[in-house]
C-alpha cells in the first residue's frame, strides 16, 4: 500500500525551493522560459517566473512577498494573497518544496 504524502501548507515563514526534479530553462524557439519536471512542461507568465526565481531555499515566503511588492510598487497584502495561493498550488503539484 502506498503512503499518502501529507500536504504541506504554505505560510509566511515557509522557505520555498525548487525540488531537484524541477528546473527552469529558456526555450529559444518560443522565446520564453519553461518549467520542466518529469514528463511535464509548464509555461509560467512573467510574474510566476519572478516568484519561482525567488524560491531559492533561503528566502521565506514573507521575504518573497516583500521583494515583489517593492519591485512592482504594490501593496504587500495584495501581493501576499496571490503569492501564497501560487506557492500552495505549485506545492500541491510537487513543483515547489515548502
N, C-alpha and C positions, 0 to 999 in steps of 0.2 A: 504494500500500500504506500502511495506517495504522500509525503508530509506536505501540508499546505504551508506556504510562506506567510508569516504574519505581515500584515500590511504596515508599512512604515508611514507615519503621518507627519507631514511637514509642519514645522513651527519656525518662528523667527530665529531660534537657536540651532536649527538644523544646519549641517555643513555639507551641502550638496557637492557631488563629484560625478564624473562620468565613469561608469564601470569599464573594465579592461576591454570588454567586447564591443564597446561603443566608441566611434571616432568621428570627428568632423573632418570632411575632406572637400576641397574645392573641385567642382566639375567644370572644366574649361569649355565643354560643349554647351552646357546650359548656362554658363557664366553665373553659377550660383553655388552656395555651399550645401552639401548634403550631410545628413547624419546617417552613418552606416552602422548597422547592427546585423548579426547573422540573419541572412535571408530577408532583410527589410531595409528599405531606404526611405528616409524622411526628408522633406524639403522645407525646412523652417523659414519663416519670414525673418526680416531683419531684427525685430525686437526679440523674438525667440532665440535667434542665434546669439544675440548680445547676452541674454540670460545664460545660455549654455556655456559661452566662453568664460563666464564668471564663476562657473561651477568647478572651482579649482581644488576642492578638498581642504581649503584653508579659510575661505570666507563663509560667514554664516548667511543664511537667507536674509537676515536683517541687514547685513553689510551689502549684499547684492541689491536689495531694495533701495537703500540709501544712495548707493552709487548710481543706480538707474534714475532715481528721482532727480539727482543733481545733474546728470548728463542730459536728461530730457526736459529739465526745468518743469517738473511735475510734482504734485503733492505726494508725499510718501504713502499716505493712506490709500490713495487711488492706485498707486503702483503696487502696493503690498497685496491687494486683492488679486490682481492679475498674476503677479509673480508667484504667489503661494499656490494659486489654482494651477498654473502651468507646471510648477515643480511637483505638485501632487499627481497630476495626470501623467507626467513623464516617469515619475517614480513607480506608479501603478503599472506602467508598461515596461518596467525594468530598464529604462533608458537613463535614469538618473538615480544615483545612490544617495540616500539621506543619512 
